[in-house]
């Protein structure tokens, strides 16, 4: 039944889950992909954008006429810009200049101001610049990397949605590509409450394997592998870490479009590649769920689809 809503905020959450077929080898566990592009703003980050804003409003930190400032690799900025426009706030976003042109254009379309920092300096440079801008009066810095409202919304919405889809118990395993760490932290906590035996696994770029104790480095998987361990990431929630190279992520992203008819972003390709590796370890009869943070239309100008 079609519902009528009064705000874009009401169109966030309850995203579908699809069982993959063609890209998963025979004899592997079943792999399921939660399609977060079905959120109204087009990504998983709509969830945290809404919760960070509404929590700040309730706490009296964000007031009418204020400006929202956030360092972002793109999707959180898009979610915040969308909601800022809907709620009447101004917005400024700081982003590494290596992020896709589609993300920049989306932010501008919502009326946001965009500040670019050197891509070689990664997210730490964007965070520092955002803090500088947000120091002005009337500016609010949600700071997704440190804000507890980030993992909290995944614990209360994303995780329970997965649990409900799997009969109230949840899948055998869950894998999430890690950017801020909010998704794996929140979903992991929710899944473990429903089933203490569930396996929770993080995924990171092999070129920047910080979670595995390695060194940060350049990679091409936009949205994950920040090069540091974010404050909101609870490393105790996951049982292990998988690594995927940028080229492996690119290859799976292309395969999902051409073999499954699912056009998703590069971090989704990375997540599916990791989930299939995990599915191979678990074997037939088991289930693995992973997250597709956004869709592929935000990456059409990038090398992943320039072939």
C-alpha positions, 0 to 999 in steps of 0.5 A: 500500500502506497503511503503519503508522507509530509517530509523526506525524513519519513522516507528513510529506513526499511530498505529491501534485502536481495539474495545474490545469485550469479556472483556467488559460487555454488557450494558457498553460503547464501549472500544477501545485500541490503540496498541502502540506495532505497533511502530517499537521499540515496544512501545508508548515510541518510539514517545517521544524518537524520538521527544526528540532526534530530538528536541535536535539535532535541538537545538544543544544540542545533537551532533555527537559523544555524549552519550545519558543517560536516567533513564527508566523503560524500554520502553523509553530506548528501543526507545532511544537505537534503535534510538541511534543505527540508528543515531550513538550515544552511549547510557547508561540507568539507570533502577530499578533492578525490571524491566523485564529481557526482557527489559534489554536484549533489551537494550543490543541488541541495544548496550546500556550500562545498569546501575541498581539501587535498585528497592526499591528506585524506579525511583527517584534513577534511575533519580539521578544516570542518572544525575550523569552520564550525568554530564560528557562532551559529555553526553545528558540527555533527561529526559522524566519526565521533557522534554516538547518534551514528551507531545508535540509529543502526542499532535501532533501525538497520539491525532490527530490519535485518533481524526481522527479515531473517525470522527474528534471529538474524543471519549466520554472519554479517559483514560491513565495509568500514568507513566511520564504523557506525554501521558495523557497530550498531548493526553488530550490537543489534544482531548479537543481542538477537543471536550471540553466535552470529559472526560479525566481520569488518572489511577494509581496503587491503591498501590501507589495512589499519584495522588489521594493524597495517599502515594507512595508504592510498586506495580507490574505494570511496567511503571506506578505509579512512586511514584511522580508527574512528571514535564511534567504531567499537572494535570489540563488536567484530570477530575478524577483518577481511581485506579487498583491493581496489581492483577487486572492489572495482571488478565486483562492482562491475559484475553486480551490474552486469550479472545481477542487474544491481548498479551499486557504488564501489564500497558495495562491490568491496563489501560483496567481494568480502561477503563472498569470501566469507561465504566460501568459508562458511559453506552451503546452508549458511547465510551472510548479509552485507550492506550496499551503502549507495548506488552506482550512479554516483560513480559513473564518472569514475574509473570503475565504470570507464571501461 
